[in-house]
Amino acid sequence: MAEIQPITIDEMYGVGDVGTTQQALDRSYVTRRVDDLLVMIDDLEIGPGDVVLDIGGREAWHCLALVQAFGCRAVSVEPVAGNNDRARAAVAEHPLGSHVSIRPGVMEDIPAADGEFDFILSHDMFFQVVDADRALAEGFRVLKQGGHLLLYQTFATDRLEHRERAGLYADLAVVAERMDPDDFEGRALSAGFSIEVVDIVGSEWREASEEDGVHLTSRQLLYAARLLRNPGMLRAELGDIDYRVELGNALWGVYQMIGKLEPRLYVLRRPEA
Ligand SMILES: C[S@@+](CC[C@H](N)C(=O)[O-])C[C@H]1O[C@@H](n2cnc3c(N)ncnc32)[C@H](O)[C@@H]1O
C-alpha cells in the first residue's frame, strides 16, 4: 500500500474557506435512486405475457411490485418456510396476488422447467448462496434463450478490514467467496452467461435515501452505536441471534455508505443458441 503523507497543523488549520467547503458538502451528488431498478427492468422489455422469477423472493415484495409494474406473472423461489408463509399471506391480500406463485426452494435446485422464465431477478440474495456454480447453472437452465438475469448484490472492497469482515459475514450468513466481484463475474461467464451491464451503485442509492429522508442509514448508524455500547442489555432483551442480525444489518448499511461494501447491478444474458 502507498505510504500516506501526513498533513501538518499549518496545512490543516491554514487553508480552505469554510463557506466553500460547506457548499461542496451540502451539494447533492445523486443522479439516481433505488426506484431506478424498475426502470432498468422496464428497459429489458418485461411485459404482459412474460413470466419472471424472483429468486430468494423472501416475502414476495418484489414479485408483487413486478406484476403491478409490468402486468407479468411472477414466481418467488425462497428456502425459508416462515418467509414463504408471510409471502402467501401478502399475495392473498393483494389485488394482483393471483399473478404470483410461491415455490419453496433454493437457487442451486430451482423448482422450475427448462426455459420457463423470460426474466430472473436476483435481488440481494446471492451473498447467501453456498454453491454459486450450481446456482448460476440453474439460473441459466430455467431462463429462456435471449432472456436476462438482473442481479443486485453487495460486494466487499479493500476498505473492509479482516475483523469487520469476519464478524459481519458470521452475523448475516454471508458466504465469503460471494463477496468478490471478480469471482462472481468469472463464474457467471463459465455458466454461459454474457455480462451486458456492470453498474457500480456504491453509496449512491443510500445517499439518495438519506437526502429524501427515507430508509435512513444515519438511523442504522445510531442503532449500531446503541447495540455496540449496550451489548449485554440488548443481547438479553433481543436474544443473541436477533442482536447479531440487527448489528449486522445496521453495519451493512453503514459500510455501504462509507465504501467498505459496494452494491452493484449486473445484467446477465443467456445468449441464443
Ligand atoms: C436479504 S434477503 C433479500 C430478499 C429479497 N430478495 C429482497 O431483496 O428483499 C435474502 C433472501 O435470500 C434467501 N436465500 C438465501 N440463500 C438462498 C438460496 N441458496 N437460494 C434462494 N434463496 C436464498 C433468504 O432466505 C432470503 O429470503
The ligand as an SDF file (V2000), in Angstrom:
LIG
                    3D

 27 29  0  0  0  0  0  0  0  0999 V2000
  -31.5180  -10.2540    2.2280 C   0  0  0  0  0  0  0  0  0  0  0  0
  -32.8370  -11.3010    1.7810 S   0  0  0  0  0  0  0  0  0  0  0  0
  -33.3990  -10.4890    0.3200 C   0  0  0  0  0  0  0  0  0  0  0  0
  -34.8060  -10.8180   -0.0230 C   0  0  0  0  0  0  0  0  0  0  0  0
  -35.3590  -10.1100   -1.2560 C   0  0  0  0  0  0  0  0  0  0  0  0
  -34.7850  -10.6430   -2.4820 N   0  0  0  0  0  0  0  0  0  0  0  0
  -35.1340   -8.6430   -1.1730 C   0  0  0  0  0  0  0  0  0  0  0  0
  -34.3150   -8.0950   -1.9180 O   0  0  0  0  0  0  0  0  0  0  0  0
  -35.7850   -8.0070   -0.3440 O   0  0  0  0  0  0  0  0  0  0  0  0
  -32.0230  -12.7490    1.1360 C   0  0  0  0  0  0  0  0  0  0  0  0
  -33.0020  -13.8500    0.7760 C   0  0  0  0  0  0  0  0  0  0  0  0
  -32.3310  -14.8810    0.0630 O   0  0  0  0  0  0  0  0  0  0  0  0
  -32.8050  -16.1270    0.5180 C   0  0  0  0  0  0  0  0  0  0  0  0
  -31.7960  -17.1530    0.2030 N   0  0  0  0  0  0  0  0  0  0  0  0
  -30.6700  -17.4710    0.8840 C   0  0  0  0  0  0  0  0  0  0  0  0
  -29.9960  -18.4450    0.2660 N   0  0  0  0  0  0  0  0  0  0  0  0
  -30.7120  -18.7870   -0.8320 C   0  0  0  0  0  0  0  0  0  0  0  0
  -30.5420  -19.7450   -1.8770 C   0  0  0  0  0  0  0  0  0  0  0  0
  -29.4880  -20.5600   -1.9020 N   0  0  0  0  0  0  0  0  0  0  0  0
  -31.4800  -19.8130   -2.8450 N   0  0  0  0  0  0  0  0  0  0  0  0
  -32.5570  -18.9810   -2.8200 C   0  0  0  0  0  0  0  0  0  0  0  0
  -32.7570  -18.0460   -1.8640 N   0  0  0  0  0  0  0  0  0  0  0  0
  -31.8540  -17.9550   -0.8860 C   0  0  0  0  0  0  0  0  0  0  0  0
  -33.0240  -15.8960    2.0130 C   0  0  0  0  0  0  0  0  0  0  0  0
  -33.8440  -16.8610    2.5990 O   0  0  0  0  0  0  0  0  0  0  0  0
  -33.6280  -14.5020    1.9960 C   0  0  0  0  0  0  0  0  0  0  0  0
  -35.0200  -14.5130    1.8360 O   0  0  0  0  0  0  0  0  0  0  0  0
  1  2  1  0
  2  3  1  0
  2 10  1  0
  3  4  1  0
  4  5  1  0
  5  6  1  0
  5  7  1  0
  7  8  2  0
  7  9  1  0
 10 11  1  0
 11 12  1  0
 11 26  1  0
 12 13  1  0
 13 14  1  0
 13 24  1  0
 14 15  1  0
 14 23  1  0
 15 16  2  0
 16 17  1  0
 17 18  1  0
 17 23  2  0
 18 19  1  0
 18 20  2  0
 20 21  1  0
 21 22  2  0
 22 23  1  0
 24 25  1  0
 24 26  1  0
 26 27  1  0
M  CHG  2   2   1   9  -1
M  END
$$$$
